[in-house]
Amino acid sequence: MQFFLEVAIGGLLAGVMYSLVALGFVLIYKASGVFNFAQGAMVFFAALTFVSLEEKGLSFWVAIAITLAAMVVLGILIERVVLRPLVGQPQISLFMATIGLTFFIEGLAQALWGAQVHLLELGIPDVPVKSIQQATGINISQFDLFAAGVAGVLVTVLALFFQYTRVGRALRAVADDHQAAMSVGIPLHYIWAIVWAVAGFVALVAGLIWGARGGGVQYALTFTALKALPVLILGGFTSIPGAIVGGLIVGSTEKLAEVYIGPIIGSGIENWFPYMLALLFLLVRPEGLFGEKIIERV
Protein backbone atom coordinates (compact mmCIF):
# COMPACT_ATOMS: atom_id res chain seq x y z
CA MET A 1 0.00 0.00 0.00
CA GLN A 2 2.86 2.36 0.81
CA PHE A 3 4.43 1.77 -2.60
CA PHE A 4 1.04 2.22 -4.29
CA LEU A 5 0.52 5.56 -2.54
CA GLU A 6 4.02 6.69 -3.48
CA VAL A 7 3.41 5.93 -7.16
CA ALA A 8 -0.07 7.46 -7.12
CA ILE A 9 1.05 10.67 -5.40
CA GLY A 10 3.97 11.03 -7.81
CA GLY A 11 1.54 10.63 -10.69
CA LEU A 12 -0.85 13.23 -9.24
CA LEU A 13 1.98 15.74 -8.86
CA ALA A 14 3.01 15.15 -12.48
CA GLY A 15 -0.64 15.49 -13.44
CA VAL A 16 -0.79 19.02 -12.02
CA MET A 17 2.11 19.93 -14.31
CA TYR A 18 0.22 18.41 -17.25
CA SER A 19 -2.72 20.60 -16.25
CA LEU A 20 -0.51 23.66 -16.49
CA VAL A 21 0.40 22.87 -20.08
CA ALA A 22 -3.23 22.03 -20.91
CA LEU A 23 -4.31 25.39 -19.51
CA GLY A 24 -2.59 27.20 -22.37
CA PHE A 25 -4.60 25.16 -24.87
CA VAL A 26 -7.85 25.81 -22.98
CA LEU A 27 -7.36 29.57 -22.93
CA ILE A 28 -6.91 29.79 -26.69
CA TYR A 29 -9.74 27.36 -27.40
CA LYS A 30 -12.15 29.26 -25.16
CA ALA A 31 -11.36 32.52 -26.94
CA SER A 32 -11.26 31.36 -30.55
CA GLY A 33 -12.70 27.85 -30.64
CA VAL A 34 -9.46 26.59 -32.19
CA PHE A 35 -7.01 24.02 -30.88
CA ASN A 36 -3.72 25.91 -30.70
CA PHE A 37 -1.26 23.38 -32.08
CA ALA A 38 1.53 25.92 -31.53
CA GLN A 39 1.26 25.88 -27.73
CA GLY A 40 3.99 23.25 -27.45
CA ALA A 41 6.29 25.38 -29.60
CA MET A 42 5.54 28.38 -27.37
CA VAL A 43 6.56 26.34 -24.32
CA PHE A 44 9.81 25.40 -26.06
CA PHE A 45 10.47 29.00 -27.18
CA ALA A 46 9.91 30.39 -23.67
CA ALA A 47 12.16 27.85 -21.95
CA LEU A 48 14.92 28.20 -24.56
CA THR A 49 14.83 32.00 -24.39
CA PHE A 50 15.05 32.03 -20.60
CA VAL A 51 17.91 29.55 -20.30
CA SER A 52 19.86 31.25 -23.11
CA LEU A 53 19.56 34.63 -21.39
CA GLU A 54 20.80 33.07 -18.15
CA GLU A 55 23.76 31.58 -20.00
CA LYS A 56 24.65 35.09 -21.19
CA GLY A 57 25.10 36.18 -17.57
CA LEU A 58 21.73 37.71 -16.75
CA SER A 59 20.25 37.09 -13.32
CA PHE A 60 17.26 34.82 -12.81
CA TRP A 61 14.71 37.59 -12.35
CA VAL A 62 16.04 39.74 -15.19
CA ALA A 63 15.90 36.74 -17.52
CA ILE A 64 12.34 35.99 -16.32
CA ALA A 65 11.25 39.59 -16.96
CA ILE A 66 12.75 39.74 -20.45
CA THR A 67 11.36 36.32 -21.40
CA LEU A 68 7.91 37.24 -20.09
CA ALA A 69 7.95 40.44 -22.13
CA ALA A 70 9.05 38.46 -25.18
CA MET A 71 6.21 35.95 -24.73
CA VAL A 72 3.61 38.69 -24.31
CA VAL A 73 4.87 40.44 -27.45
CA LEU A 74 4.90 37.11 -29.31
CA GLY A 75 1.32 36.41 -28.27
CA ILE A 76 0.12 39.85 -29.34
CA LEU A 77 1.95 39.59 -32.66
CA ILE A 78 0.37 36.21 -33.34
CA GLU A 79 -3.07 37.70 -32.73
CA ARG A 80 -2.47 40.74 -34.93
CA VAL A 81 -0.54 39.17 -37.80
CA VAL A 82 -2.11 35.70 -38.00
CA LEU A 83 -5.51 35.61 -36.29
CA ARG A 84 -6.92 39.05 -37.01
CA PRO A 85 -6.94 38.58 -40.81
CA LEU A 86 -8.73 35.24 -40.32
CA VAL A 87 -11.68 36.55 -38.30
CA GLY A 88 -14.87 35.08 -39.74
CA GLN A 89 -13.03 32.35 -41.64
CA PRO A 90 -13.72 28.61 -41.09
CA GLN A 91 -12.22 27.12 -37.92
CA ILE A 92 -10.06 24.78 -39.97
CA SER A 93 -8.26 27.81 -41.40
CA LEU A 94 -7.33 28.97 -37.91
CA PHE A 95 -6.20 25.48 -36.96
CA MET A 96 -3.97 25.20 -40.03
CA ALA A 97 -2.53 28.62 -39.18
CA THR A 98 -1.48 27.36 -35.74
CA ILE A 99 0.25 24.38 -37.37
CA GLY A 100 2.23 26.79 -39.51
CA LEU A 101 3.02 28.83 -36.41
CA THR A 102 4.44 25.73 -34.76
CA PHE A 103 7.17 25.31 -37.36
CA PHE A 104 7.84 29.05 -37.49
CA ILE A 105 8.26 29.41 -33.71
CA GLU A 106 10.43 26.29 -33.45
CA GLY A 107 12.66 27.54 -36.26
CA LEU A 108 12.83 31.05 -34.78
CA ALA A 109 13.83 29.72 -31.35
CA GLN A 110 16.64 27.59 -32.75
CA ALA A 111 17.80 30.34 -35.11
CA LEU A 112 18.08 32.77 -32.18
CA TRP A 113 19.55 30.50 -29.52
CA GLY A 114 20.87 27.39 -31.27
CA ALA A 115 19.66 23.78 -31.40
CA GLN A 116 21.93 22.31 -28.71
CA VAL A 117 20.63 21.10 -25.35
CA HIS A 118 20.70 23.78 -22.65
CA LEU A 119 20.97 22.80 -18.97
CA LEU A 120 18.21 24.39 -16.88
CA GLU A 121 18.32 24.51 -13.09
CA LEU A 122 15.78 26.27 -10.86
CA GLY A 123 17.59 25.58 -7.60
CA ILE A 124 15.03 23.04 -6.37
CA PRO A 125 16.66 19.62 -5.83
CA ASP A 126 14.93 16.49 -7.08
CA VAL A 127 15.24 14.66 -3.75
CA PRO A 128 12.65 13.23 -1.35
CA VAL A 129 11.09 15.61 1.20
CA LYS A 130 12.66 14.49 4.49
CA SER A 131 9.77 15.49 6.75
CA ILE A 132 7.25 13.50 4.68
CA GLN A 133 9.65 10.58 4.34
CA GLN A 134 10.23 10.39 8.09
CA ALA A 135 6.53 10.76 8.95
CA THR A 136 5.02 8.38 6.40
CA GLY A 137 7.88 6.52 4.76
CA ILE A 138 6.67 7.76 1.36
CA ASN A 139 9.22 9.32 -1.00
CA ILE A 140 7.85 12.49 -2.61
CA SER A 141 10.15 14.55 -4.79
CA GLN A 142 10.82 18.04 -3.50
CA PHE A 143 10.91 19.37 -7.07
CA ASP A 144 7.64 17.68 -8.01
CA LEU A 145 5.97 19.11 -4.91
CA PHE A 146 7.26 22.61 -5.70
CA ALA A 147 6.26 22.38 -9.37
CA ALA A 148 2.80 21.08 -8.49
CA GLY A 149 2.35 23.92 -6.01
CA VAL A 150 3.31 26.55 -8.56
CA ALA A 151 1.10 24.99 -11.22
CA GLY A 152 -1.80 24.66 -8.79
CA VAL A 153 -1.62 28.29 -7.71
CA LEU A 154 -1.40 29.53 -11.30
CA VAL A 155 -4.30 27.38 -12.46
CA THR A 156 -6.44 28.55 -9.51
CA VAL A 157 -5.66 32.24 -10.06
CA LEU A 158 -6.43 32.05 -13.77
CA ALA A 159 -9.62 30.10 -13.14
CA LEU A 160 -10.84 32.76 -10.71
CA PHE A 161 -9.75 35.56 -13.03
CA PHE A 162 -11.65 34.25 -16.03
CA GLN A 163 -14.67 33.28 -13.93
CA TYR A 164 -15.27 36.48 -11.94
CA THR A 165 -13.64 39.41 -13.73
CA ARG A 166 -15.04 41.57 -16.51
CA VAL A 167 -12.42 40.28 -18.93
CA GLY A 168 -13.37 36.73 -18.03
CA ARG A 169 -17.03 37.36 -18.77
CA ALA A 170 -16.09 38.95 -22.07
CA LEU A 171 -13.94 35.93 -22.85
CA ARG A 172 -16.85 33.57 -22.28
CA ALA A 173 -19.04 35.69 -24.51
CA VAL A 174 -16.45 35.65 -27.28
CA ALA A 175 -16.10 31.89 -26.93
CA ASP A 176 -19.85 31.40 -27.33
CA ASP A 177 -20.29 33.54 -30.43
CA HIS A 178 -17.76 35.90 -32.02
CA GLN A 179 -20.27 37.90 -34.03
CA ALA A 180 -22.76 38.25 -31.16
CA ALA A 181 -19.98 39.42 -28.81
CA MET A 182 -18.86 42.05 -31.30
CA SER A 183 -22.47 43.22 -31.80
CA VAL A 184 -22.80 44.10 -28.09
CA GLY A 185 -19.55 46.06 -28.07
CA ILE A 186 -17.01 43.49 -26.88
CA PRO A 187 -13.71 44.18 -28.68
CA LEU A 188 -12.82 40.80 -30.14
CA HIS A 189 -9.23 41.73 -31.05
CA TYR A 190 -8.59 43.14 -27.58
CA ILE A 191 -9.84 39.96 -25.89
CA TRP A 192 -7.80 37.75 -28.22
CA ALA A 193 -4.67 39.80 -27.53
CA ILE A 194 -5.14 39.40 -23.77
CA VAL A 195 -5.71 35.66 -24.06
CA TRP A 196 -2.67 35.08 -26.27
CA ALA A 197 -0.53 37.18 -23.90
CA VAL A 198 -1.73 35.10 -20.92
CA ALA A 199 -1.09 31.91 -22.93
CA GLY A 200 2.46 33.15 -23.49
CA PHE A 201 2.90 33.63 -19.74
CA VAL A 202 1.54 30.12 -19.07
CA ALA A 203 3.94 28.75 -21.70
CA LEU A 204 6.84 30.41 -19.86
CA VAL A 205 5.96 28.82 -16.52
CA ALA A 206 5.33 25.43 -18.13
CA GLY A 207 8.59 25.64 -20.08
CA LEU A 208 10.63 26.40 -16.95
CA ILE A 209 9.06 23.58 -14.96
CA TRP A 210 9.24 20.92 -17.67
CA GLY A 211 12.68 22.04 -18.84
CA ALA A 212 14.06 21.76 -15.32
CA ARG A 213 12.19 18.48 -14.75
CA GLY A 214 13.78 16.94 -17.82
CA GLY A 215 17.24 18.22 -16.92
CA GLY A 216 17.53 20.56 -19.89
CA VAL A 217 15.79 22.44 -22.65
CA GLN A 218 15.73 20.70 -26.01
CA TYR A 219 13.52 20.25 -29.06
CA ALA A 220 11.74 17.26 -27.47
CA LEU A 221 10.08 19.70 -25.07
CA THR A 222 7.65 20.52 -27.89
CA PHE A 223 6.36 16.94 -27.91
CA THR A 224 6.19 16.81 -24.12
CA ALA A 225 3.69 19.66 -24.27
CA LEU A 226 1.44 17.59 -26.55
CA LYS A 227 0.93 15.24 -23.58
CA ALA A 228 -1.73 17.78 -22.69
CA LEU A 229 -3.93 16.45 -25.53
CA PRO A 230 -5.26 13.46 -23.52
CA VAL A 231 -5.76 15.85 -20.59
CA LEU A 232 -7.97 18.06 -22.76
CA ILE A 233 -9.96 15.13 -24.10
CA LEU A 234 -10.69 13.86 -20.60
CA GLY A 235 -11.37 17.23 -18.97
CA GLY A 236 -12.95 19.11 -21.87
CA PHE A 237 -11.46 21.65 -24.24
CA THR A 238 -13.38 24.59 -22.75
CA SER A 239 -13.02 23.95 -19.02
CA ILE A 240 -10.23 25.21 -16.76
CA PRO A 241 -11.33 22.90 -13.88
CA GLY A 242 -11.48 20.14 -16.48
CA ALA A 243 -7.81 20.73 -17.28
CA ILE A 244 -6.99 20.16 -13.61
CA VAL A 245 -9.05 16.99 -13.24
CA GLY A 246 -7.90 15.64 -16.60
CA GLY A 247 -4.28 16.23 -15.67
CA LEU A 248 -4.68 14.41 -12.36
CA ILE A 249 -6.32 11.44 -14.09
CA VAL A 250 -3.66 11.21 -16.79
CA GLY A 251 -0.75 11.69 -14.38
CA SER A 252 -1.89 9.07 -11.87
CA THR A 253 -3.07 6.43 -14.36
CA GLU A 254 0.06 6.56 -16.52
CA LYS A 255 2.33 6.03 -13.50
CA LEU A 256 0.21 3.22 -12.11
CA ALA A 257 -0.04 1.58 -15.53
CA GLU A 258 3.74 1.75 -15.99
CA VAL A 259 4.36 0.10 -12.61
CA TYR A 260 1.61 -2.52 -12.54
CA ILE A 261 0.79 -3.24 -16.20
CA GLY A 262 4.19 -2.48 -17.74
CA PRO A 263 5.92 -5.64 -16.44
CA ILE A 264 3.16 -7.74 -18.00
CA ILE A 265 2.97 -6.29 -21.52
CA GLY A 266 6.33 -4.51 -21.73
CA SER A 267 7.90 -1.24 -20.61
CA GLY A 268 7.24 2.14 -22.18
CA ILE A 269 3.50 1.99 -21.53
CA GLU A 270 3.71 5.37 -19.83
CA ASN A 271 4.30 7.03 -23.22
CA TRP A 272 1.18 5.74 -24.96
CA PHE A 273 -1.27 4.76 -22.20
CA PRO A 274 -2.75 8.30 -21.81
CA TYR A 275 -3.63 8.35 -25.52
CA MET A 276 -5.32 4.97 -25.31
CA LEU A 277 -7.25 6.16 -22.27
CA ALA A 278 -8.32 9.28 -24.17
CA LEU A 279 -9.39 7.18 -27.16
CA LEU A 280 -11.59 4.99 -24.96
CA PHE A 281 -12.98 8.08 -23.25
CA LEU A 282 -13.99 9.58 -26.60
CA LEU A 283 -16.27 6.61 -27.17
CA VAL A 284 -18.15 7.29 -23.93
CA ARG A 285 -18.09 11.08 -23.45
CA PRO A 286 -16.53 12.89 -26.42
CA GLU A 287 -17.10 16.37 -24.93
CA GLY A 288 -15.05 15.52 -21.81
CA LEU A 289 -15.99 15.48 -18.14
CA PHE A 290 -16.54 19.23 -17.89
CA GLY A 291 -16.91 20.13 -21.56
CA GLU A 292 -20.08 21.67 -22.95
CA LYS A 293 -22.31 19.28 -24.86
CA ILE A 294 -22.90 20.67 -28.33
CA ILE A 295 -26.31 19.99 -29.82
CA GLU A 296 -26.66 20.80 -33.51
CA ARG A 297 -30.11 21.23 -34.93
CA VAL A 298 -30.57 20.29 -38.55
C-alpha positions as CSV (number, residue, x, y, z in Angstrom):
1,M,0.0,0.0,0.0
2,Q,2.9,2.4,0.8
3,F,4.4,1.8,-2.6
4,F,1.0,2.2,-4.3
5,L,0.5,5.6,-2.5
6,E,4.0,6.7,-3.5
7,V,3.4,5.9,-7.2
8,A,-0.1,7.5,-7.1
9,I,1.0,10.7,-5.4
10,G,4.0,11.0,-7.8
11,G,1.5,10.6,-10.7
12,L,-0.8,13.2,-9.2
13,L,2.0,15.7,-8.9
14,A,3.0,15.1,-12.5
15,G,-0.6,15.5,-13.4
16,V,-0.8,19.0,-12.0
17,M,2.1,19.9,-14.3
18,Y,0.2,18.4,-17.2
19,S,-2.7,20.6,-16.3
20,L,-0.5,23.7,-16.5
21,V,0.4,22.9,-20.1
22,A,-3.2,22.0,-20.9
23,L,-4.3,25.4,-19.5
24,G,-2.6,27.2,-22.4
25,F,-4.6,25.2,-24.9
26,V,-7.9,25.8,-23.0
27,L,-7.4,29.6,-22.9
28,I,-6.9,29.8,-26.7
29,Y,-9.7,27.4,-27.4
30,K,-12.2,29.3,-25.2
31,A,-11.4,32.5,-26.9
32,S,-11.3,31.4,-30.6
33,G,-12.7,27.8,-30.6
34,V,-9.5,26.6,-32.2
35,F,-7.0,24.0,-30.9
36,N,-3.7,25.9,-30.7
37,F,-1.3,23.4,-32.1
38,A,1.5,25.9,-31.5
39,Q,1.3,25.9,-27.7
40,G,4.0,23.2,-27.4
41,A,6.3,25.4,-29.6
42,M,5.5,28.4,-27.4
43,V,6.6,26.3,-24.3
44,F,9.8,25.4,-26.1
45,F,10.5,29.0,-27.2
46,A,9.9,30.4,-23.7
47,A,12.2,27.9,-21.9
48,L,14.9,28.2,-24.6
49,T,14.8,32.0,-24.4
50,F,15.0,32.0,-20.6
51,V,17.9,29.6,-20.3
52,S,19.9,31.3,-23.1
53,L,19.6,34.6,-21.4
54,E,20.8,33.1,-18.2
55,E,23.8,31.6,-20.0
56,K,24.7,35.1,-21.2
57,G,25.1,36.2,-17.6
58,L,21.7,37.7,-16.8
59,S,20.3,37.1,-13.3
60,F,17.3,34.8,-12.8
61,W,14.7,37.6,-12.3
62,V,16.0,39.7,-15.2
63,A,15.9,36.7,-17.5
64,I,12.3,36.0,-16.3
65,A,11.2,39.6,-17.0
66,I,12.8,39.7,-20.5
67,T,11.4,36.3,-21.4
68,L,7.9,37.2,-20.1
69,A,8.0,40.4,-22.1
70,A,9.1,38.5,-25.2
71,M,6.2,35.9,-24.7
72,V,3.6,38.7,-24.3
73,V,4.9,40.4,-27.4
74,L,4.9,37.1,-29.3
75,G,1.3,36.4,-28.3
76,I,0.1,39.9,-29.3
77,L,2.0,39.6,-32.7
78,I,0.4,36.2,-33.3
79,E,-3.1,37.7,-32.7
80,R,-2.5,40.7,-34.9
81,V,-0.5,39.2,-37.8
82,V,-2.1,35.7,-38.0
83,L,-5.5,35.6,-36.3
84,R,-6.9,39.0,-37.0
85,P,-6.9,38.6,-40.8
86,L,-8.7,35.2,-40.3
87,V,-11.7,36.5,-38.3
88,G,-14.9,35.1,-39.7
89,Q,-13.0,32.3,-41.6
90,P,-13.7,28.6,-41.1
91,Q,-12.2,27.1,-37.9
92,I,-10.1,24.8,-40.0
93,S,-8.3,27.8,-41.4
94,L,-7.3,29.0,-37.9
95,F,-6.2,25.5,-37.0
96,M,-4.0,25.2,-40.0
97,A,-2.5,28.6,-39.2
98,T,-1.5,27.4,-35.7
99,I,0.2,24.4,-37.4
100,G,2.2,26.8,-39.5
101,L,3.0,28.8,-36.4
102,T,4.4,25.7,-34.8
103,F,7.2,25.3,-37.4
104,F,7.8,29.0,-37.5
105,I,8.3,29.4,-33.7
106,E,10.4,26.3,-33.4
107,G,12.7,27.5,-36.3
108,L,12.8,31.0,-34.8
109,A,13.8,29.7,-31.4
110,Q,16.6,27.6,-32.7
111,A,17.8,30.3,-35.1
112,L,18.1,32.8,-32.2
113,W,19.5,30.5,-29.5
114,G,20.9,27.4,-31.3
115,A,19.7,23.8,-31.4
116,Q,21.9,22.3,-28.7
117,V,20.6,21.1,-25.3
118,H,20.7,23.8,-22.7
119,L,21.0,22.8,-19.0
120,L,18.2,24.4,-16.9
121,E,18.3,24.5,-13.1
122,L,15.8,26.3,-10.9
123,G,17.6,25.6,-7.6
124,I,15.0,23.0,-6.4
125,P,16.7,19.6,-5.8
126,D,14.9,16.5,-7.1
127,V,15.2,14.7,-3.8
128,P,12.6,13.2,-1.3
129,V,11.1,15.6,1.2
130,K,12.7,14.5,4.5
131,S,9.8,15.5,6.7
132,I,7.2,13.5,4.7
133,Q,9.6,10.6,4.3
134,Q,10.2,10.4,8.1
135,A,6.5,10.8,9.0
136,T,5.0,8.4,6.4
137,G,7.9,6.5,4.8
138,I,6.7,7.8,1.4
139,N,9.2,9.3,-1.0
140,I,7.8,12.5,-2.6
141,S,10.1,14.5,-4.8
142,Q,10.8,18.0,-3.5
143,F,10.9,19.4,-7.1
144,D,7.6,17.7,-8.0
145,L,6.0,19.1,-4.9
146,F,7.3,22.6,-5.7
147,A,6.3,22.4,-9.4
148,A,2.8,21.1,-8.5
149,G,2.4,23.9,-6.0
150,V,3.3,26.6,-8.6
151,A,1.1,25.0,-11.2
152,G,-1.8,24.7,-8.8
153,V,-1.6,28.3,-7.7
154,L,-1.4,29.5,-11.3
155,V,-4.3,27.4,-12.5
156,T,-6.4,28.5,-9.5
157,V,-5.7,32.2,-10.1
158,L,-6.4,32.1,-13.8
159,A,-9.6,30.1,-13.1
160,L,-10.8,32.8,-10.7
161,F,-9.7,35.6,-13.0
162,F,-11.7,34.3,-16.0
163,Q,-14.7,33.3,-13.9
164,Y,-15.3,36.5,-11.9
165,T,-13.6,39.4,-13.7
166,R,-15.0,41.6,-16.5
167,V,-12.4,40.3,-18.9
168,G,-13.4,36.7,-18.0
169,R,-17.0,37.4,-18.8
170,A,-16.1,38.9,-22.1
171,L,-13.9,35.9,-22.9
172,R,-16.8,33.6,-22.3
173,A,-19.0,35.7,-24.5
174,V,-16.4,35.7,-27.3
175,A,-16.1,31.9,-26.9
176,D,-19.9,31.4,-27.3
177,D,-20.3,33.5,-30.4
178,H,-17.8,35.9,-32.0
179,Q,-20.3,37.9,-34.0
180,A,-22.8,38.3,-31.2
181,A,-20.0,39.4,-28.8
182,M,-18.9,42.1,-31.3
183,S,-22.5,43.2,-31.8
184,V,-22.8,44.1,-28.1
185,G,-19.6,46.1,-28.1
186,I,-17.0,43.5,-26.9
187,P,-13.7,44.2,-28.7
188,L,-12.8,40.8,-30.1
189,H,-9.2,41.7,-31.1
190,Y,-8.6,43.1,-27.6
191,I,-9.8,40.0,-25.9
192,W,-7.8,37.8,-28.2
193,A,-4.7,39.8,-27.5
194,I,-5.1,39.4,-23.8
195,V,-5.7,35.7,-24.1
196,W,-2.7,35.1,-26.3
197,A,-0.5,37.2,-23.9
198,V,-1.7,35.1,-20.9
199,A,-1.1,31.9,-22.9
200,G,2.5,33.2,-23.5
201,F,2.9,33.6,-19.7
202,V,1.5,30.1,-19.1
203,A,3.9,28.8,-21.7
204,L,6.8,30.4,-19.9
205,V,6.0,28.8,-16.5
206,A,5.3,25.4,-18.1
207,G,8.6,25.6,-20.1
208,L,10.6,26.4,-17.0
209,I,9.1,23.6,-15.0
210,W,9.2,20.9,-17.7
211,G,12.7,22.0,-18.8
212,A,14.1,21.8,-15.3
213,R,12.2,18.5,-14.7
214,G,13.8,16.9,-17.8
215,G,17.2,18.2,-16.9
216,G,17.5,20.6,-19.9
217,V,15.8,22.4,-22.7
218,Q,15.7,20.7,-26.0
219,Y,13.5,20.3,-29.1
220,A,11.7,17.3,-27.5
221,L,10.1,19.7,-25.1
222,T,7.6,20.5,-27.9
223,F,6.4,16.9,-27.9
224,T,6.2,16.8,-24.1
225,A,3.7,19.7,-24.3
226,L,1.4,17.6,-26.5
227,K,0.9,15.2,-23.6
228,A,-1.7,17.8,-22.7
229,L,-3.9,16.5,-25.5
230,P,-5.3,13.5,-23.5
231,V,-5.8,15.8,-20.6
232,L,-8.0,18.1,-22.8
233,I,-10.0,15.1,-24.1
234,L,-10.7,13.9,-20.6
235,G,-11.4,17.2,-19.0
236,G,-12.9,19.1,-21.9
237,F,-11.5,21.7,-24.2
238,T,-13.4,24.6,-22.7
239,S,-13.0,23.9,-19.0
240,I,-10.2,25.2,-16.8
241,P,-11.3,22.9,-13.9
242,G,-11.5,20.1,-16.5
243,A,-7.8,20.7,-17.3
244,I,-7.0,20.2,-13.6
245,V,-9.1,17.0,-13.2
246,G,-7.9,15.6,-16.6
247,G,-4.3,16.2,-15.7
248,L,-4.7,14.4,-12.4
249,I,-6.3,11.4,-14.1
250,V,-3.7,11.2,-16.8
251,G,-0.8,11.7,-14.4
252,S,-1.9,9.1,-11.9
253,T,-3.1,6.4,-14.4
254,E,0.1,6.6,-16.5
255,K,2.3,6.0,-13.5
256,L,0.2,3.2,-12.1
257,A,0.0,1.6,-15.5
258,E,3.7,1.8,-16.0
259,V,4.4,0.1,-12.6
260,Y,1.6,-2.5,-12.5
261,I,0.8,-3.2,-16.2
262,G,4.2,-2.5,-17.7
263,P,5.9,-5.6,-16.4
264,I,3.2,-7.7,-18.0
265,I,3.0,-6.3,-21.5
266,G,6.3,-4.5,-21.7
267,S,7.9,-1.2,-20.6
268,G,7.2,2.1,-22.2
269,I,3.5,2.0,-21.5
270,E,3.7,5.4,-19.8
271,N,4.3,7.0,-23.2
272,W,1.2,5.7,-25.0
273,F,-1.3,4.8,-22.2
274,P,-2.8,8.3,-21.8
275,Y,-3.6,8.4,-25.5
276,M,-5.3,5.0,-25.3
277,L,-7.3,6.2,-22.3
278,A,-8.3,9.3,-24.2
279,L,-9.4,7.2,-27.2
280,L,-11.6,5.0,-25.0
281,F,-13.0,8.1,-23.3
282,L,-14.0,9.6,-26.6
283,L,-16.3,6.6,-27.2
284,V,-18.2,7.3,-23.9
285,R,-18.1,11.1,-23.4
286,P,-16.5,12.9,-26.4
287,E,-17.1,16.4,-24.9
288,G,-15.1,15.5,-21.8
289,L,-16.0,15.5,-18.1
290,F,-16.5,19.2,-17.9
291,G,-16.9,20.1,-21.6
292,E,-20.1,21.7,-23.0
293,K,-22.3,19.3,-24.9
294,I,-22.9,20.7,-28.3
295,I,-26.3,20.0,-29.8
296,E,-26.7,20.8,-33.5
297,R,-30.1,21.2,-34.9
298,V,-30.6,20.3,-38.5
